[in-house]
């Protein structure tokens, strides 16, 4: 996922019916997204087959398919992040090796070790040949959720063909001829599309 300076928050992945992060997200023809169970229940309990958000009605009940890519991203927001102590009013990522009463901020996180290190404990990664091959990034939380389970690389790309989130190794080995884009770019594009749809709906409401 993105670093601490995320382009999106969990609110961007909340169902407008249950107001929770999507579970099995599906898109309906008007462009709005809902949890599969939420929209199914809405249609089962109402005479008209309509969108709960914009009230657009459909003559035939749309066929629903779960969007696995949005589901995967939404799952990251549903996972609880590790609780980190607060130092001087600011939330720091702390060194994992400094003991129980640790207040030392980390300067790097390792995607191979799945640990964060302060300046002292980071030193072996600069001098030990085996550790020097590890992938170090700026300190982040939820390290396991940010790396590829196969290649131990950061998940930075989206494949439009397979609707998967990829690391660089996945991209280079299995998706060379696919349509891929940086995750941050994909997320911004989707948010822009959602905002555009919302503006069109608002304009239709104003006209009515």
C-alpha positions as CSV (number, residue, x, y, z in Angstrom):
1,X,0.0,0.0,0.0
2,X,0.9,3.6,0.1
3,X,3.2,5.1,2.8
4,X,2.0,7.2,5.7
5,X,1.1,10.0,3.3
6,X,-1.7,8.0,1.8
7,X,-3.7,9.4,-1.1
8,X,-6.8,7.8,0.3
9,X,-8.4,6.9,3.6
10,X,-10.8,4.3,4.8
11,X,-13.7,6.7,4.1
12,X,-13.0,6.3,0.4
13,X,-13.8,2.6,0.8
14,X,-16.9,2.8,2.9
15,X,-20.3,1.5,1.7
16,X,-22.9,4.3,1.7
17,X,-25.5,1.9,3.1
18,X,-23.8,0.3,6.1
19,X,-21.1,3.0,6.4
20,X,-18.4,0.4,7.0
21,X,-15.4,-0.5,4.8
22,X,-16.5,-2.6,1.8
23,X,-17.1,-6.3,2.2
24,X,-17.3,-8.0,-1.2
25,X,-17.6,-4.7,-3.1
26,X,-19.7,-4.6,-6.2
27,X,-20.5,-1.7,-8.7
28,X,-23.9,-1.2,-10.1
29,X,-24.7,0.4,-13.5
30,X,-24.9,4.0,-12.2
31,X,-21.3,3.7,-11.0
32,X,-21.8,3.5,-7.3
33,X,-20.3,0.8,-5.1
34,X,-21.8,-1.2,-2.3
35,X,-21.2,-4.3,-0.2
36,X,-22.7,-7.2,-2.0
37,X,-24.9,-8.1,1.0
38,X,-26.0,-4.5,1.4
39,X,-27.2,-3.9,-2.1
40,X,-28.7,-7.4,-2.4
41,X,-30.7,-6.9,0.8
42,X,-31.8,-3.5,-0.4
43,X,-33.2,-4.9,-3.6
44,X,-34.8,-7.9,-1.9
45,X,-36.7,-5.6,0.5
46,X,-37.8,-2.9,-1.9
47,X,-40.3,-2.9,-4.7
48,X,-38.1,-1.0,-7.1
49,X,-34.6,-2.1,-8.1
50,X,-32.8,1.2,-7.5
51,X,-29.5,2.7,-6.3
52,X,-29.7,3.7,-2.6
53,X,-27.3,6.6,-3.2
54,X,-28.7,8.3,-6.3
55,X,-32.1,6.6,-6.6
56,X,-31.6,5.6,-10.2
57,X,-33.9,2.7,-11.0
58,X,-33.1,-0.3,-13.2
59,X,-35.7,-2.2,-15.3
60,X,-33.8,-5.5,-14.9
61,X,-31.9,-6.5,-11.8
62,X,-28.2,-6.0,-12.6
63,X,-25.8,-9.0,-12.4
64,X,-23.4,-8.4,-9.6
65,X,-19.7,-9.4,-9.5
66,X,-17.3,-8.7,-6.7
67,X,-14.4,-6.4,-7.7
68,X,-11.5,-8.3,-6.3
69,X,-9.0,-5.4,-6.6
70,X,-11.2,-3.0,-4.6
71,X,-11.9,-5.8,-2.1
72,X,-8.1,-6.3,-1.7
73,X,-7.5,-2.6,-1.1
74,X,-10.5,-2.3,1.3
75,X,-9.1,-5.3,3.3
76,X,-6.0,-3.3,4.1
77,X,-8.1,-0.6,5.7
78,X,-10.1,-3.2,7.6
79,X,-7.0,-4.8,9.2
80,X,-6.1,-3.2,12.5
81,X,-2.8,-1.4,12.5
82,X,-0.3,-2.2,15.3
83,X,-0.6,0.3,18.2
84,X,2.4,2.5,18.5
85,X,3.3,4.6,21.5
86,X,3.1,8.4,21.1
87,X,6.2,10.5,21.7
88,X,6.0,14.3,22.2
89,X,2.6,14.5,20.6
90,X,3.6,12.8,17.4
91,X,3.1,9.2,16.3
92,X,6.5,7.6,15.5
93,X,7.3,4.2,14.2
94,X,9.5,2.7,17.0
95,X,12.5,0.4,16.7
96,X,11.5,-3.2,17.2
97,X,14.8,-4.2,18.9
98,X,15.1,-1.5,21.6
99,X,13.2,-3.4,24.4
100,X,9.9,-3.2,26.2
101,X,10.2,0.5,27.3
102,X,11.4,1.5,23.9
103,X,11.0,5.2,22.9
104,X,13.5,5.3,20.1
105,X,12.1,6.1,16.7
106,X,13.0,3.9,13.7
107,X,14.9,5.4,10.8
108,X,14.3,2.4,8.4
109,X,11.9,-0.5,7.9
110,X,13.1,-3.8,6.3
111,X,10.8,-5.6,3.9
112,X,12.8,-8.8,4.3
113,X,13.1,-8.9,8.1
114,X,9.6,-7.3,8.6
115,X,11.1,-5.1,11.4
116,X,11.8,-1.4,11.9
117,X,15.3,-0.2,13.1
118,X,16.7,2.8,14.9
119,X,20.1,4.2,13.8
120,X,22.0,1.8,16.1
121,X,20.2,-1.4,15.1
122,X,20.1,-0.3,11.4
123,X,23.9,-0.4,11.3
124,X,24.2,-4.2,10.4
125,X,22.2,-3.6,7.3
126,X,24.9,-1.2,6.1
127,X,27.9,-3.4,6.9
128,X,26.9,-7.1,6.8
129,X,26.9,-8.4,3.1
130,X,23.9,-10.6,3.5
131,X,21.8,-7.9,5.2
132,X,22.9,-5.2,2.7
133,X,20.9,-7.0,0.0
134,X,17.7,-6.5,2.0
135,X,15.1,-3.9,0.9
136,X,15.0,-0.9,3.2
137,X,12.3,1.7,3.1
138,X,11.2,4.7,5.2
139,X,9.6,3.5,8.5
140,X,6.0,2.3,8.0
141,X,3.4,0.3,10.0
142,X,1.8,-2.9,8.8
143,X,4.9,-4.2,7.0
144,X,3.4,-7.6,6.2
145,X,0.5,-6.0,4.4
146,X,2.8,-3.9,2.2
147,X,4.9,-6.6,0.6
148,X,4.4,-9.4,-1.9
149,X,4.2,-12.8,-0.2
150,X,6.2,-14.4,-3.1
151,X,9.0,-11.9,-3.8
152,X,9.1,-9.8,-0.6
153,X,8.9,-6.6,-2.5
154,X,6.7,-3.6,-1.9
155,X,3.3,-3.7,-3.7
156,X,3.5,-0.7,-6.0
157,X,1.6,-1.6,-9.1
158,X,-1.9,-2.5,-10.4
159,X,-2.6,-4.9,-13.3
160,X,-5.7,-3.9,-15.1
161,X,-5.9,-7.2,-17.0
162,X,-5.9,-9.4,-13.9
163,X,-7.1,-6.9,-11.4
164,X,-4.2,-7.7,-9.1
165,X,-1.8,-5.6,-6.9
166,X,1.8,-6.4,-7.9
167,X,5.3,-5.9,-6.8
168,X,8.1,-5.1,-9.3
169,X,9.1,-8.7,-9.5
170,X,5.6,-9.8,-10.4
171,X,5.4,-7.1,-13.0
172,X,8.7,-8.0,-14.6
173,X,8.1,-11.8,-14.6
174,X,4.4,-12.4,-15.2
175,X,2.8,-9.2,-16.4
176,X,5.2,-7.7,-19.0
177,X,2.6,-7.4,-21.7
178,X,-0.3,-6.4,-19.4
179,X,-1.7,-2.9,-18.8
180,X,-0.1,-1.9,-15.5
181,X,0.1,1.4,-13.6
182,X,1.5,2.6,-10.3
183,X,-0.9,2.0,-7.4
184,X,-1.0,5.7,-6.4
185,X,-1.9,6.7,-9.9
186,X,-4.7,4.0,-10.1
187,X,-6.1,5.1,-6.8
188,X,-6.2,8.8,-7.8
189,X,-7.8,8.0,-11.1
190,X,-10.5,6.0,-9.4
191,X,-11.2,8.7,-6.9
192,X,-11.4,11.3,-9.7
193,X,-13.9,9.1,-11.5
194,X,-16.0,8.7,-8.3
195,X,-15.9,12.5,-7.7
196,X,-16.9,13.1,-11.3
197,X,-19.8,10.7,-11.0
198,X,-20.9,12.4,-7.8
199,X,-20.8,15.8,-9.4
200,X,-23.0,14.6,-12.3
201,X,-25.5,13.1,-9.9
202,X,-25.6,16.3,-7.8
203,X,-26.2,18.3,-11.0
204,X,-29.1,16.0,-12.0
205,X,-30.6,16.5,-8.5
206,X,-30.3,20.2,-8.8
207,X,-32.0,20.2,-12.2
208,X,-34.9,18.1,-10.8
